Structures are given as structure tokens and as C-alpha cells.
Amino acid sequence: MSGTEGLLQPVDQETFLIDLEYLGVPEGIGVYLLLDERPALVEVGPTPNLSRVLAGIEAAGLEPEAIEYVFLTHIHLDHGGGAGVLARSLPRARFLVHPVGAPHLVDPSRLLKSAGRLYGDQMEVLYGEVAPLAPERVQVLQGGEQVVLGRRRLVTVDTPGHAKHHHAYFDPDRRW
């Protein structure tokens, strides 16, 4: 697939998967768009694919400025690396994250140094610009908090495993 083909995949009438086609591969990394009174994203992906996130938001009939929340499961660069850059296009959005991940969103230098040891000269291709996020845009969630989007509510669940700073977001009404 190329261009916007397969960009926005409906899960239900209020939930869409935006396929980032990471490195040109369909279904490699995705971002969920949750439509509600307070629209939200789950994940952002890496910076090189942010144009697809923005195109997906617009394909769903929203302006990027409408997004109020960005839920990050963890801050690995393939999941949250584009947060600081995406924030420039989402002026109202608050970025919700585990307390261990929050400092790395505000100052990604340690994260970049660590990833740079692994990926070396491929960092730009894989992740692009990783920009700091203003501290006032970051909202720390410990686990157990409920965020109400309107008709939908998400409950933060601390799920260490893949990363010690990992959260899942449970929608109790949909049992997702």
C-alpha cells in the first residue's frame, strides 16, 4: 500500500486504526484514533510517519487541533518517539504517560543516547527528529486513573513487562 490507501481502518463507529506503514510496511505500527467529545490518540509512532497520523485524523473528519489526549503505552521510540514533534500540530493535546516515561518525554537525551548505541547511523531513518515535549503538556498517570473522553472512559492499567514503564488503557464499557 502507498499514499493514503488503507490509512484509516474502522474498528467501530468511534474507533479507528491509523496504519503508519512504518518503513513502507503495512500494519507494522498503528495509532488508534478515538472519536468522542474529547478526541484522543493512543500512541503516536515515530516522527517519519507523523504525516500519516495527521492525515488519518483529517480523514476521520477532525482537525488535528481537536485532539485533547494522547495516551502513550510507553516511550520507546517506535511508540512515542514522535510525541514532541506531533505536539506542534496538536496544540490542545495532553500526553498521558507512566511516571517513569514522563522525564524522557521532557528530555529525550538519555533515550536518544541509548537508542543511538543500538541503531547508530540508522537513527534518522528509523525515528527522525525526537523533540522534547513541554512539561505542561505531559500528564503522569500512575495506574488506576480514569480519563473520561465523553461517552467513553479509559482506565489506566500499570502493565510492566515489555517495558517497566508500560501502561495499557482499558475501556470497561467496551471490555477492550
Disulfide bonds with the S-S distance in Angstrom:
none
